Amino acid sequence: MSNPVRAGDGPIAVEVEAGKSYWWCSCGRSAKQPFCDGSHKDTGFTPLKYDAPETRTAYFCACKATANKPLCDGSHSRT
C-alpha cells in the first residue's frame, strides 16, 4: 500500500488533554478515526504519536494529505 486511504473529507475535532499522547492513524484504514486501531498491519504505514501541548480542541486530518501531520492544514479542500 503506497498511498493512504482517504478516511474523510474534513478534519475530525477531538478534545485533547495536555500531556496526553494520541496515536493518529496514518494509513486511513482504522475504524476508530482519527486514531489507530492496528489496521495498518502489512501496509507499510505506522501510526504517528501526537503529544497534546495543552487541553483544547485539536483538528486531526482525515484525508491523510496534510503537510502538518497529524493536524489538518486544509489539504482536504485541495485534493
C-alpha positions as CSV (number, residue, x, y, z in Angstrom):
1,M,0.0,0.0,0.0
2,S,1.8,3.1,-1.2
3,N,-1.0,5.7,-0.6
4,P,-3.2,6.1,2.5
5,V,-6.9,5.6,2.3
6,R,-8.8,8.9,2.5
7,A,-10.8,8.4,5.7
8,G,-12.8,11.7,5.4
9,D,-13.3,14.9,3.6
10,G,-12.7,17.3,6.5
11,P,-10.9,17.5,9.9
12,I,-12.0,15.5,12.9
13,A,-12.4,17.6,16.0
14,V,-11.1,15.9,19.2
15,E,-10.9,17.3,22.7
16,V,-7.3,16.5,23.8
17,E,-5.8,16.7,27.2
18,A,-2.5,18.4,28.0
19,G,0.3,15.9,28.4
20,K,-1.7,13.0,27.0
21,S,-0.5,11.1,23.9
22,Y,-2.6,10.2,21.0
23,W,-1.8,7.8,18.1
24,W,-3.0,9.2,14.7
25,C,-3.9,6.7,12.0
26,S,-1.7,7.4,9.0
27,C,-3.0,4.6,6.7
28,G,-6.6,5.7,6.8
29,R,-7.9,2.1,7.4
30,S,-8.7,2.5,11.1
31,A,-12.4,2.1,12.1
32,K,-11.6,4.5,15.1
33,Q,-10.6,7.6,13.0
34,P,-8.6,9.7,13.5
35,F,-6.8,7.2,15.8
36,C,-5.1,3.9,15.1
37,D,-6.8,0.6,15.7
38,G,-4.0,-1.6,14.3
39,S,-5.4,-1.8,10.8
40,H,-2.1,-0.7,9.3
41,K,-0.5,-4.2,9.6
42,D,1.2,-5.1,6.4
43,T,0.6,-1.7,4.8
44,G,4.0,-0.1,5.4
45,F,2.3,2.7,7.4
46,T,2.8,3.3,11.1
47,P,0.7,5.5,13.5
48,L,2.0,8.9,14.4
49,K,2.3,9.9,18.1
50,Y,0.8,13.3,19.0
51,D,1.5,14.7,22.4
52,A,-1.1,17.3,23.3
53,P,0.7,20.5,24.4
54,E,-2.4,21.9,26.0
55,T,-6.1,21.0,26.7
56,R,-8.1,22.1,23.7
57,T,-9.9,21.1,20.6
58,A,-7.5,19.6,18.0
59,Y,-8.4,19.1,14.4
60,F,-6.9,15.9,13.1
61,C,-6.5,15.2,9.4
62,A,-8.9,12.6,7.9
63,C,-7.9,13.0,4.3
64,K,-4.3,11.9,5.1
65,A,-2.8,14.6,2.8
66,T,-1.9,17.2,5.4
67,A,1.7,18.6,5.4
68,N,1.1,19.3,9.2
69,K,0.7,15.6,10.3
70,P,-1.4,14.7,12.3
71,L,-3.3,18.0,12.3
72,C,-5.4,19.3,9.4
73,D,-3.9,22.0,7.2
74,G,-6.8,22.3,4.8
75,S,-5.4,19.9,2.2
76,H,-8.8,18.1,2.0
77,S,-10.1,21.1,0.0
78,R,-7.2,20.9,-2.5
79,T,-7.1,17.1,-3.1
